[in-house]
Amino acid sequence: MKSSLSPTRTTTPESVPLLDLRRQYESIREDVLTAIARVCDSQSFILGPEVEALEREIATLTGADCAVGCASGTEALWLALVAAGVKPGDSVITTAFSFFASASAIVRAGATPILMDVDPGTLNLDPALVEQRLRTKPTKKIGAVLPVHLYGQCADVDAFVRIAQEFRLAIVEDAAQAIGAEWRGRPAGSLGAVAAFSFYPTKNLSAYGDAGIVTTSDPEMAEHMRRLRNHGSPRRYYHEEFGWNGRMDAIQAAVLRVKLRHIACWNESRRQHAGAYDRLLADAGLSARECNAPVQLLTRSPHAKHVFHQYVIRAERRDDLRKFLADRKIGTEVYYPLPLHLQPAFAYLGLKAGDLPVAERAAQEVLALPMFPELTDSEIRWVVENIAEFYS
Ligand SMILES: Cc1ncc(COP(=O)(O)O)c(C=O)c1O
C-alpha cells in the first residue's frame, strides 16, 4: 500500500503512547496541587462542599437539574438503575459490546441483563433489535433499557426515546465514556431518565483515583441516590433502606473541578485528532470505502457530537497489526476482546458464540489508536505511516 504521508512528516517520535496523562498533568499541575491543598486545609475528605460544587458544575454541563457524586462509574450505574425503579427479578436490556460494568451493575441491582447485539456501523446498541425483541418476545418486568454511548458517541437516542415511551421503560444512559457528548445539541446526561458517568483515570474527564457521578432532572430520584450512596441514610445513623458506601472523596472532586474548566477544549482537540486520523488514513488509501480496504472507520451519526474517548478502527489481521505497532512502541488497545454474552460470568444467561454476531465480529476487529488531547500531529502521522507500512 502506497503512503503519501512521508514528505510532510517532520520528526519521528520514539514512541506514541495510547494515553499520556503526564502531559495533561504538566499543563495543570499548579492548579491541581492548589486544589488538593485546599481539601487538606479544610480537613473535609468525603462529600462536603467540594463534591457539592462539582455536582452543581456537572449538572450545568449536562443540562440535568441534579447530579450526585459517587465512588465510581460502576457505582453510578447501580445508583441509576435502582433510582430508575429496577427491582430484583426485573430484566434490563443492554448492549453485549461494552465494559463489563454496563451489565454487572444490572446484576448488582438484582436484575437480569438482556444482552443484545449492536449496530454494525456505530457498534452502539441496535434499537431495531431492541424493538423487535420487545414486540416478539414480551417479557414481564423489563425495568429499563441501558444504552452505552460507546467510545464517546451517543447511541441512537431518538429511537430509544420512542421505544421507551411505547414500552414504558426508563432510559438509563451509560455515559461513562461520553462526558461532553451531545445528541441533536443536547448533552449526554440529560437524554434519558438518569445517566451514569465514570471519572476513571483514562476517561475524558478523569480523577486521580476512582470516582463517578449520576445525573437526572428528577429531584426525587436524585434524593434517593443521595441516600443510597450513603447506606440508605437520610440523616446520620438512621437508615431507611439498604444502600452502600458509594460516596465520592473531596480530593477527587477538587481535582475534577480543575479539569472541568478544560473539558470543552480537550474534547475539541480530540475531535481534531480524529479528523486528522480520518484524513491521513484515507490519503494513505487504507480506509477507502469502495475497495477492500484493510481498515474500516466506524459510522458517525450526523446527530451525534462525538467526544472520541477512543478513536477506534476495525482492522484486518488486527492482532498482527497490534503487535507490529507495539514493536514500534505505538500503544493500542482492544475495547473489547470478548463480548459480554461470552464472558464466563454471564454463562448463566445461556447465550453462546454465534448468537450476537455483530458484537462477536467487532471484538475480533476493533483497535483503539493513541488518543488524548495533547497528542501531536507528527505522532498521529507516525501512527498512520506505520499502519500503512504494515499493510504495504
Ligand atoms: C462503558 C463503561 N461503563 C461503566 C464503566 C465503569 O466505570 P468505573 O471504572 O469508573 O467503575 C466504564 C469504565 O471503566 C465504562 O467504560
The ligand as a Gaussian input file, in Angstrom:
#p B3LYP/6-31G(d) Opt

LIG

0 1
 C      -18.963000       1.967000      29.323000
 C      -18.485000       1.930000      30.753000
 N      -19.377000       1.719000      31.729000
 C      -19.012000       1.704000      33.026000
 C      -17.709000       1.890000      33.402000
 C      -17.346000       1.769000      34.841000
 O      -16.719000       2.897000      35.355000
 P      -15.684000       2.789000      36.578000
 O      -14.455000       2.127000      36.081000
 O      -15.472000       4.208000      36.985000
 O      -16.345000       1.995000      37.650000
 C      -16.747000       2.136000      32.412000
 C      -15.326000       2.440000      32.734000
 O      -14.499000       1.723000      33.075000
 C      -17.140000       2.134000      31.054000
 O      -16.255000       2.338000      30.079000

